[in-house]
Structure formats: C-alpha cells, structure tokens
Amino acid sequence: MSSTGSLFGEDNLTKHHIEDIIRVLKRMSNKVDKGDLDADLLPDHQHATKLLSSLGMSLNGIDDKDARGRILSYFLQRIGQPIEGEALRTIAGISEWPRRIRELRVELGWKIKTQKTGRPDLPAGVYVLESAEQDEPHDRGISDQVRLEVLQRDQSRCQHPGCNWSTADRSEGDPRFTIELHHIHEIADGGSNEVENLISVCNVHHKAIHSRNPATLAWLREWSKT
C-alpha cells in the first residue's frame, strides 16, 4: 500500500472502514459550512486520523483550522462534483485560496482538476476533485504550466496504443476517470519534471505502468525513443 492508500482501491479496506471515514469527513465539512471552527472539531479530526492511521494512511493536510484543510475537506465531501471558485473562496476565507488549491494539487498530489489542468470540458473557474486517491509522491511536483503544456501536446488523451481516452469519453462502468502525467524517466533515477519527460495516460494505464506490466513497459520504452 502507498503511504496514503486509496479509499476506494483494492487495499483490503472494508465497507465499514470507508463509510466510517467518509462519515467523519462529512461531519467536519458540515461544521466548516456552518462556520463552526472551534475546538469542537478536534474529536472528529482525531477520530479520522486514528482510523486512517490504522489503515496505514494519513489525512495529509486535512485540518479544518486552516484554509487548505477547509478546502480539502469541502472537496472530499463532493468528490466528482464541479465546484465554483467562489464557493471555495468562501470556504477558505482568505484571498490566496487559489495558491492553497495549487499546493493541494502539486505538493500533496490531490487530483483537483480545472479546465487547464486536465478537464477541458469544465467551465473556467470551476474545480473538481476526481478521486479520494492521491498521486504517488514521485508523480507530484509538476507545475501547472508544465502540466498544461503536456496535456496540450497530448490533446488531453491517453497516449497508450489503442486507448486514446479522454475525460470527454467517460461512461458508466468504465474504470478510466482521469488523465494523469507519468514520468518517462523516474525522478528517483534522475528524471525531471520537464515537458519532455512526461506523458499523458489514463488512470488505468498509469496503474499498469506502476504495476510493471510488461507490455505497457515495452511500449513506454519505445515511446521514449521517439
């Protein structure tokens, strides 16, 4: 399991665990919506931390006493739902709320998408958290400008042969739900976060790469030579 795991992945989480965690996060978010940011939030925060810790995960920045935590908690209650920037500004309560969102996306790896960061179908100024699963640490640190250049180059489509999937092709029952960026040469092996070292892939083929699927790795090696 990764350091954060996936609330909906195949990491041996029981339905009870998932429902309990989400119930705690919703209570926290509801209190934020009501402006109740006093010490009453502490028991919920501690409970969620204990639950996730028992599963080898962490809240990774969820703290309703700071703006970034309030934004993340709000997103987690509304996974997959488009959210207007004005609502996030109100939740954050600070003028630099866009920076907090960039930190969540770039530094902590939360899959928060906008029109320019992987969801061209979204209206300008609208955000969506596509999953409760964070990017792996080695897939973080990519600036929004570089991300945009890679997505534009690849037309926001999965580059795996025979896939060509984009978020506009979503359909019920299809495990593909987002486009992610993969490092051709891993950061651990000296790779960089430059456009030339990144490729767009759907979440299914990205997982196949990290699962060391032989056919997928063979394709990636050939692609890197072009």
Summary of the structure (lengths in Angstrom):
residues: 226
radius of gyration: 17.9
end to end distance: 33.4
largest distance: 57.0
contacts: 640
relative contact order: 0.09
helix: 46%
strand: 8%
